[in-house]
Amino acid sequence: MLDSIPSLINKTFPIPQRFRKALPSQVAELSRLLTNDRGNRSLSYLARPNYLSAYLHYFMPWNLYRLCLLLPNLDFSLSSDSIITDLGCGPLTFASALWIARPDLRTLPLEINCVDRSAPALEAGKKFFEALTSSEEKSTWKINLLREEIDFRKVNRKSTHANLVCAVNIFNEIYEKLSHNNTEGLKRIASNAAELMHNEADSNASILTVEPGVPQSGKFISFLRGKFIELGRLPSSPCTHSEDCPLLREKKKRWCHFAFETTDAPEELQRLSIAAKLPKERLVFSFLLTGGSPAAKTGQVRVISDPFPLPENLFGRYGCSSSGLVLLTGGRNKIEKLSSFKTASPVFAANGERDKKSGALIMRIE
């Protein structure tokens, strides 16, 4: 289904041939607005037709691809008549990704509240979702479009008592304006965000937050996690434990994020990326899921880095565990098989040795 997404987008949102040559430059312009020129970006940028078109043809399919790497690995504990609230949904990217990545949920009667400030993005998203699900006689998912201005700095919404609350690529629009050493500001935004989603959710609900895989996002996710634990919502993924986040104790530049190569991404999407001079060799994100099945303290380690060489012909990857930051070591073949996001059940070094460079507890892969 992912391979067919670019052609489905072209069919659903056709661009006249005389304007098609301008698409790569529009993608590049929107990318600058979302990164280097973010200070000049209007919060309603998706209401502009040229930006919405660039978003639909480039950013939405990449976000779908990224979410489809993540969603099959998460337990949401959804059942018939469950309610999902997607805050800042844009063109219904999460709903579409859920349909693609979780065929086990397609027959469940679900109600999805899609909340966003941009009416054009909401309408485009519904149109795409209908095209995506057109092969079904009748979708069992009820989509509610809710045009609302959400101030994530204030807990001001009436609860939807959802069984799953999600916020994908939303909070960075607030905290990206902070200086990178403004820890208290980041912590305050994370606290407000956690309370907002907590109030949206049923007591036994799952809450999913996905953000870009950059250092500031990783720190935000760690603060968000701490606030959720205060609110009684324990992490279930990617954490393998409910202890304090080991990476908040790190003085060096390490953060919780996961990276995947894009070799399997649709060729048409990769061609557009190259034409826009934005080639994507890797997709990187940080995320947190609370609720569902809380993280078990099983001694498992979550892999959070690429492999790197070590002395004595060994290789290593950093991991996160209830014992703090861990350096997983072993032969190159074994370490490379432990891809990003995988969990491992390694053996502790008998003498509790720590890595001199990072201070991480050294654990070996048998």
Secondary structure as GFF3:
##gff-version 3
##sequence-region A 1 366
A	DSSP	three_ten_helix	2	4	.	.	.	ID=ss1
A	DSSP	alpha_helix	5	12	.	.	.	ID=ss2
A	DSSP	alpha_helix	17	20	.	.	.	ID=ss3
A	DSSP	alpha_helix	23	34	.	.	.	ID=ss4
A	DSSP	three_ten_helix	38	40	.	.	.	ID=ss5
A	DSSP	three_ten_helix	45	47	.	.	.	ID=ss6
A	DSSP	alpha_helix	49	54	.	.	.	ID=ss7
A	DSSP	pi_helix	55	59	.	.	.	ID=ss8
A	DSSP	alpha_helix	60	70	.	.	.	ID=ss9
A	DSSP	three_ten_helix	71	73	.	.	.	ID=ss10
A	DSSP	beta_strand	83	87	.	.	.	ID=ss11
A	DSSP	alpha_helix	93	101	.	.	.	ID=ss12
A	DSSP	three_ten_helix	103	105	.	.	.	ID=ss13
A	DSSP	beta_strand	110	116	.	.	.	ID=ss14
A	DSSP	alpha_helix	119	132	.	.	.	ID=ss15
A	DSSP	beta_strand	141	147	.	.	.	ID=ss16
A	DSSP	beta_strand	162	168	.	.	.	ID=ss17
A	DSSP	alpha_helix	172	175	.	.	.	ID=ss18
A	DSSP	alpha_helix	183	200	.	.	.	ID=ss19
A	DSSP	beta_strand	201	212	.	.	.	ID=ss20
A	DSSP	alpha_helix	215	230	.	.	.	ID=ss21
A	DSSP	beta_strand	235	237	.	.	.	ID=ss22
A	DSSP	three_ten_helix	246	249	.	.	.	ID=ss23
A	DSSP	beta_strand	258	261	.	.	.	ID=ss24
A	DSSP	alpha_helix	267	275	.	.	.	ID=ss25
A	DSSP	beta_strand	282	290	.	.	.	ID=ss26
A	DSSP	beta_strand	301	303	.	.	.	ID=ss27
A	DSSP	beta_strand	308	310	.	.	.	ID=ss28
A	DSSP	beta_strand	314	321	.	.	.	ID=ss29
A	DSSP	beta_strand	324	330	.	.	.	ID=ss30
A	DSSP	alpha_helix	332	337	.	.	.	ID=ss31
A	DSSP	beta_strand	343	344	.	.	.	ID=ss32
A	DSSP	beta_strand	347	348	.	.	.	ID=ss33
A	DSSP	beta_strand	361	364	.	.	.	ID=ss34
###
